[in-house]
């Protein structure tokens, strides 16, 4: 009888593993990201500690890694699993949360081999099948309104593809990837410009701005770095119609910047990337 129970246990584990190749959220109904709402992480099942996996989670816009977001803008979440030789297939689960209540922040758009699973009233993005690639790139749209800091939690698996959970390795982010909210300072102000265009973007040296307004206005142009610190500013007078401005960014380090034009009662912002 004991042998029968042992056989049943082994078969159950095998079935569970095969199911989990479709994602722990979809199969187990579990948050395995290692985040504040999680019940452990992928290592609960893939516990052998093989391949010494490590992982990174980055947010990109136009191919450039960013540390902040603007409400409603589109980004790409890139999860990379690095593992020692022998790992053959990979999986992941991730969630974006904001606020004291760990509310869902923004929305993911599944691509081939991935799926959305709703757990705890929040959408999780995870693999829907074993991946031969150790890199997952998922479109993410920022919250439609300012949500404060957004924190990304994730866990990954590096597996041997041997149809069992033994001999695998798993890892999770011990600290979330955090995006600051670049819309906070001006979210209460109406738009100053009917059109604000920055080009080229990405920019190497000279940044050109086209600012279209309906009335004459004294304004200030400020360029902020990723920490929200102003690195350049200039007082200007905007005339009705299209105003053409240019700024030398050659001395700025590569990265993400926010251009803000404000007259104190209205403001418009756009994001640029310095190469």
C-alpha positions as CSV (number, residue, x, y, z in Angstrom):
1,X,0.0,0.0,0.0
2,X,2.8,2.3,0.9
3,X,4.3,1.7,-2.6
4,X,1.0,2.6,-4.2
5,X,0.9,5.9,-2.3
6,X,4.5,6.7,-3.3
7,X,3.7,5.9,-6.9
8,X,0.7,8.3,-6.7
9,X,2.8,11.0,-5.3
10,X,5.5,10.7,-8.0
11,X,2.9,10.8,-10.7
12,X,1.2,13.8,-9.2
13,X,4.4,15.7,-9.0
14,X,5.1,14.9,-12.6
15,X,1.7,16.1,-13.7
16,X,2.1,19.3,-11.6
17,X,5.4,20.0,-13.3
18,X,4.1,19.5,-16.7
19,X,1.2,21.9,-15.9
20,X,3.6,24.5,-14.4
21,X,5.3,24.7,-17.8
22,X,2.1,26.7,-18.6
23,X,2.7,29.1,-15.7
24,X,2.3,28.8,-11.9
25,X,-0.5,31.4,-11.8
26,X,-2.6,29.6,-14.4
27,X,-2.0,26.2,-13.0
28,X,-1.6,26.6,-9.2
29,X,-3.4,29.9,-8.8
30,X,-0.4,31.2,-6.9
31,X,1.7,34.4,-6.9
32,X,5.2,33.0,-7.1
33,X,7.0,36.3,-7.7
34,X,8.5,36.6,-4.2
35,X,6.7,40.0,-3.8
36,X,4.5,41.3,-0.9
37,X,1.5,39.2,-2.1
38,X,3.4,36.1,-2.9
39,X,3.2,32.6,-1.5
40,X,6.9,32.0,-1.9
41,X,8.6,32.0,-5.3
42,X,9.4,29.6,-8.1
43,X,11.9,27.9,-5.9
44,X,9.1,26.3,-3.9
45,X,8.9,23.6,-6.6
46,X,12.2,24.1,-8.6
47,X,14.2,23.8,-5.4
48,X,17.4,21.9,-6.5
49,X,19.4,25.1,-6.7
50,X,21.0,24.1,-10.1
51,X,22.6,26.4,-12.6
52,X,23.1,29.3,-10.1
53,X,20.6,31.5,-11.9
54,X,20.5,35.3,-11.5
55,X,18.0,37.7,-13.0
56,X,17.5,41.3,-14.0
57,X,14.3,43.2,-14.7
58,X,14.5,46.5,-16.7
59,X,12.0,48.9,-18.2
60,X,12.8,50.4,-21.6
61,X,11.3,53.0,-23.9
62,X,12.6,53.3,-27.4
63,X,15.3,50.8,-26.6
64,X,16.7,52.9,-23.7
65,X,16.5,51.7,-20.0
66,X,14.4,54.1,-17.9
67,X,14.0,54.7,-14.2
68,X,10.7,56.7,-14.4
69,X,7.4,56.7,-16.2
70,X,4.8,59.1,-17.5
71,X,1.2,58.3,-17.2
72,X,-0.3,56.4,-20.1
73,X,3.0,56.0,-21.9
74,X,4.2,52.6,-23.4
75,X,7.3,50.8,-22.2
76,X,8.9,47.3,-22.5
77,X,9.6,45.2,-19.5
78,X,12.6,43.0,-20.1
79,X,13.3,40.0,-17.8
80,X,16.7,38.3,-18.3
81,X,17.6,35.0,-16.7
82,X,21.4,34.2,-16.5
83,X,22.3,30.7,-15.7
84,X,25.2,28.3,-15.9
85,X,25.7,25.7,-18.6
86,X,23.1,23.0,-18.7
87,X,20.0,25.1,-18.4
88,X,17.8,24.5,-21.5
89,X,14.4,26.2,-20.9
90,X,13.2,29.1,-18.9
91,X,10.1,30.6,-17.3
92,X,9.0,33.6,-15.3
93,X,6.2,35.4,-13.5
94,X,6.0,39.2,-12.8
95,X,3.6,41.8,-11.5
96,X,3.6,45.6,-11.3
97,X,2.2,47.2,-8.0
98,X,1.8,50.7,-6.6
99,X,0.6,52.3,-3.4
100,X,0.2,51.2,0.2
101,X,-2.4,48.6,-0.9
102,X,-0.1,47.1,-3.6
103,X,-2.7,47.9,-6.2
104,X,-2.2,46.8,-9.8
105,X,-0.1,49.4,-11.7
106,X,-0.6,49.7,-15.5
107,X,-1.2,46.8,-17.8
108,X,0.8,44.1,-19.5
109,X,0.2,43.0,-23.1
110,X,1.0,39.3,-23.6
111,X,3.2,38.2,-26.5
112,X,3.8,34.7,-27.9
113,X,4.6,32.2,-25.2
114,X,3.2,34.4,-22.4
115,X,-0.2,35.0,-20.8
116,X,-2.0,37.1,-18.3
117,X,-3.4,35.5,-15.1
118,X,-5.6,37.3,-12.6
119,X,-4.7,36.6,-9.0
120,X,-5.7,38.6,-5.9
121,X,-7.6,41.0,-8.2
122,X,-4.3,41.8,-10.0
123,X,-3.0,40.8,-13.4
124,X,0.2,38.8,-13.5
125,X,2.3,38.2,-16.7
126,X,3.9,34.7,-16.9
127,X,5.1,32.1,-19.4
128,X,2.5,30.0,-21.1
129,X,5.0,27.4,-22.3
130,X,8.6,26.6,-21.7
131,X,10.9,29.1,-23.4
132,X,14.2,28.3,-25.1
133,X,15.1,32.0,-24.7
134,X,16.4,33.4,-21.4
135,X,15.0,36.8,-22.3
136,X,11.4,37.9,-22.0
137,X,10.2,41.2,-23.4
138,X,6.7,42.3,-22.5
139,X,4.9,45.5,-23.5
140,X,3.7,47.5,-20.4
141,X,1.5,50.6,-20.4
142,X,1.9,52.9,-17.4
143,X,-1.1,53.8,-15.3
144,X,-3.4,56.3,-17.1
145,X,-3.1,58.8,-14.2
146,X,-0.3,59.4,-11.7
147,X,0.1,56.4,-9.4
148,X,3.3,57.3,-7.5
149,X,6.2,54.8,-7.5
150,X,5.6,51.6,-9.4
151,X,7.3,48.4,-8.2
152,X,8.0,45.4,-10.3
153,X,8.3,42.0,-8.6
154,X,9.4,38.8,-10.5
155,X,10.8,35.4,-10.2
156,X,12.4,33.1,-12.9
157,X,13.2,29.5,-13.4
158,X,16.2,27.9,-15.3
159,X,15.3,24.3,-16.0
160,X,17.0,21.2,-17.4
161,X,13.9,20.3,-19.6
162,X,13.9,16.8,-18.1
163,X,10.1,16.6,-17.4
164,X,10.4,16.9,-13.7
165,X,11.0,19.7,-11.2
166,X,14.2,18.1,-9.9
167,X,17.6,19.5,-11.1
168,X,16.3,23.0,-11.7
169,X,17.1,26.4,-10.3
170,X,15.0,29.4,-9.5
171,X,15.6,33.0,-8.3
172,X,13.5,36.1,-7.5
173,X,14.2,39.8,-7.1
174,X,15.2,40.5,-3.5
175,X,14.4,44.2,-4.2
176,X,11.8,45.2,-6.7
177,X,12.6,47.3,-9.8
178,X,11.2,50.7,-9.1
179,X,10.0,53.3,-11.5
180,X,9.6,56.9,-10.2
181,X,6.5,58.9,-11.3
182,X,7.6,61.7,-13.7
183,X,4.1,63.1,-13.9
184,X,3.7,64.0,-10.2
185,X,4.8,67.7,-10.4
186,X,2.4,68.7,-13.1
187,X,-0.5,66.3,-12.9
188,X,-2.9,68.9,-11.4
189,X,-2.1,71.6,-14.1
190,X,-3.9,71.9,-17.4
191,X,-1.8,71.6,-20.6
192,X,0.1,74.7,-21.7
193,X,0.8,73.6,-25.2
194,X,-1.6,72.2,-27.8
195,X,1.3,70.4,-29.3
196,X,4.8,69.7,-27.9
197,X,7.2,67.9,-30.2
198,X,10.9,67.0,-29.4
199,X,13.3,65.8,-32.1
200,X,15.5,64.0,-32.8
201,X,14.6,61.6,-30.1
202,X,16.9,59.9,-29.1
203,X,19.1,63.0,-29.3
204,X,22.9,63.1,-29.5
205,X,23.7,66.9,-29.3
206,X,21.1,69.4,-30.3
207,X,17.5,69.0,-29.2
208,X,14.8,70.8,-31.1
209,X,11.4,71.6,-29.7
210,X,8.2,72.7,-31.5
211,X,5.8,74.2,-29.0
212,X,2.3,75.3,-30.2
213,X,0.3,77.6,-28.0
214,X,-2.9,79.6,-28.4
215,X,-1.8,82.8,-26.6
216,X,1.3,84.8,-25.7
217,X,2.8,83.5,-22.4
218,X,6.0,84.0,-20.3
219,X,7.2,80.5,-19.6
220,X,10.1,78.5,-18.3
221,X,11.7,75.6,-20.0
222,X,13.3,73.0,-17.7
223,X,15.1,69.8,-18.5
224,X,15.1,67.2,-15.6
225,X,17.3,64.2,-15.2
226,X,16.0,60.8,-14.0
227,X,16.2,61.9,-10.3
228,X,13.9,64.8,-11.0
229,X,16.7,67.4,-10.8
230,X,16.8,70.3,-13.2
231,X,19.9,70.2,-15.4
232,X,19.0,73.0,-17.7
233,X,16.5,75.9,-17.7
234,X,15.7,79.0,-19.7
235,X,13.0,81.8,-19.5
236,X,11.2,82.2,-22.8
237,X,8.3,84.1,-24.3
238,X,5.8,81.9,-26.2
239,X,4.0,83.5,-29.1
240,X,0.6,82.3,-30.5
241,X,1.2,79.5,-33.0
242,X,4.3,77.3,-33.4
243,X,7.5,78.3,-31.4
244,X,10.8,76.6,-32.5
245,X,13.4,76.2,-29.8
246,X,16.7,74.4,-29.6
247,X,19.0,73.3,-26.7
248,X,22.5,71.9,-26.6
249,X,22.5,68.6,-24.7
250,X,26.0,67.6,-25.7
251,X,27.4,67.9,-22.1
252,X,24.7,65.8,-20.6
253,X,25.3,62.1,-19.8
254,X,23.4,59.5,-21.7
255,X,20.0,58.6,-20.3
256,X,16.4,59.7,-19.9
257,X,15.4,63.3,-19.5
258,X,12.1,65.1,-19.1
259,X,11.4,68.5,-20.8
260,X,8.9,70.7,-19.1
261,X,7.4,74.0,-20.3
262,X,5.4,75.8,-17.7
263,X,4.0,79.3,-17.0
264,X,3.1,78.6,-13.4
265,X,-0.6,77.9,-14.1
266,X,-0.3,75.4,-17.0
267,X,2.4,72.9,-18.0
268,X,3.4,70.4,-20.7
269,X,5.9,67.7,-20.6
270,X,7.7,65.2,-22.9
271,X,10.4,62.6,-22.4
272,X,13.6,62.5,-24.4
273,X,16.5,60.1,-24.5
274,X,20.1,61.3,-24.7
275,X,22.6,59.0,-26.4
